[in-house]
């Protein structure tokens, strides 16, 4: 079982990046997917979520309107399209899988303990 995040890098303020998270060893059809990020000196926090059962998505206020989560279950991959990036978006970004039917949805999506599988993260640095 593995989640492999990729797509991070160095980008100028106002730029865009698309992160990918490829799952292996399990099917995303049965898992809700979350993106988290951790900036230096800060705790890891949830920023986006995609439900496997009803296509609902959630965003933290810090990224709402700029980031878009999507998934391709056939390719077992989830994406995070990030636009209008700012220096405060600099962080290591992690994807995580939350089993559908358990502690999931609007109430639980920000709780790390509800996620079963985690990727290793990909670094995003926004700087001029």
N, C-alpha and C positions, 0 to 999 in steps of 0.2 A: 504494500500500500504506500502510495507516494503522491505528494502534491509538489509539482515543480513550477515555481513562479519564475517569470522572465519578463524582459521588456523594460527594465529600469535603466537609468542612465543619468547623464548630466543634460539639463535643458535650461534654456534662458527663461526668465520671467515672461509670462504670457504664452509660453509654448505649450505643446501637447505631448503626451505619451500614451501608449496603450500597453497595459500590463496583461500578461496571459498567465493562466494557471492551469496546467495540464494534470489531470488525475490519472493514475494508473493503479490497478489492483482493486478498484471498486467503481461503481457506476454513479455518475452524477444524477441519474434519473431519480435516485432515492435520497439525495442529499441536498439540503439548502447550502448555499455557499456565501461566505462572508469574506470581506476584505478588511484588514486591520492595518494600522500603521503605528510605528513607534519612532518618535523623534528623539534625538540625543537628550538624555536627562529627563525624559518623560515616560509615563506609563504607556503601554500599548493600548490603543483604543479602536473600537469598531467604527468604520466609516461607510460601509455599504453592505447590502445583503440581497440575495436573490433566492426567492422561494422556488422549490422544485415542483410544488403541487399546484399553485395558483398563479404563478408568474408575477406575484407581487414583489416589489423592490422597496428597500428602505435606504435612506441616506442620513448621515450625520449632517447637522446644519453647516458644519465647516466646509463641506464639499457639495452640498445640494446646489443643483443648477450648473455645476462645472464637471462633475464626474458622472459617468454612466456605467452601470454594471450590466453585463449581458452574459449569456451562456449559449454554448452549442453542445447540447447533450450528446449528439451523434459523434462529436469529436472529443467528448469528455473534457471539455475545456470551458473555463469561465474567464471573462475579460473585464478589465476596468479601463475605460476610456477616460483620460484625464485631460481637461482643457483649462486654459487660463491659469496655468500653474504659477504659483507664487513661492517665494522663499520659505514661507511657513509650511508649505507642503513637503519640504525636505524631510525624509524619513525612510525607514526601511518598511517596505510594504509586504504584508503576509496575506496569503489566502488560507482559508480554513473551511472544513466541511462539517456540517451539522446534520445529523440524521433526521429526516423528515418524519413527523409523527411523534417526535419526542418533545423536548423543550426547545421550541422553535417559534418563529413568528414575531409579531410586533413587540411582544413583551420580553422575549428572551434574546433577541438577535445580537444585542450588545454584550452579552455575558460570555466571556471566554470559556467558561467551564462547560458550556453546552456544545462545544465543538470537539469533534472526535479526532480529526486529522488536521495537521498543520503543514504548510510548506515551509521552506527554509528562508523565504523572504528574498526580496530584490530591492536594491537601494535606488532611491530616487533623490537626486540633488538638483535643486532649482537655484541657479546662480548666474549672474552676469559675468 
